[in-house]
């Protein structure tokens, strides 16, 4: 979660490494974004069953084969 928050704050601030004067604000923003993201994920609900990666990959391969034709190999 921290890495995603850091990436977001870097993108929004336009800075990958803040100055010493801005370091505290930068770190606080990363912590707040990480907290808000975790809060969101903790409170999301769904009625849909979890997806199976293998099944989804097979569906994607079938769609691709239908769209582009079978590739020899």
C-alpha positions, 0 to 999 in steps of 0.5 A: 500500500505504501508503494502505491501511495508514494507513487501517487504523491510523487505523481501529484507533487511532480517530485520524486524526491522532495526538498528537506523543507517539504519532506515532512509534508511529503511523508505525511501525504504518503501516510494519509493516502496509504491510510485512505486507500486501506480504509477504502479497501477494508470497507468495500463489499461485493456479492460477486464470487472471486475470479479464477485466474486460470479461467479468466486466462482461458477466456481471454485466449479464446477471445483472442483466437476468435478475434485474430485466428489461431496462431500456429505454434 
